[in-house]
Amino acid sequence: MNNKKLLTGLGVVVTILSIIGGIWAFDAHYATDKKVDDLEIQIAGALQNQQMKSDYQFYQFMYDKLTQDIYNLKRQIRNAPWDGDLKQDYKEVIQERKEIKRKMDKAIKNIRIQ
């Protein structure tokens, strides 16, 4: 009988300590202080800035590629001025290049603001 009371009492104590330890671990895991918050904000800002720079570099690459395509299409049109498909492709590439230029300008503006 004493063994049962001892085991029950020990079980209650272990359960209470487990609950307290769980609450403490949960609280410690989710608690943040000012320095950690500031560091998270700095890291997020740096990553966002890096992403904007990467976006700009991608748009710059696409702009240069489309410029090359324009010159190639002009050369082909000069050799085959009757080809309507080449003229249509030329117009589409010009339009796409304008859109990429707009995106480049927006990306560089965002980088400068930061």
Secondary structure, DSSP 8 states (H G I E B T S, - for coil): -HHHHHHHHHHHHHHHHHHHHHHHHHHHHH---HHHHHHHHHHHHHHHHHHHHHHHHHHHHHHHHHHHHHHHHHHHHHH-TT-HHHHHHHHHHHHHHHHHHHHHHHHHHHHHH-
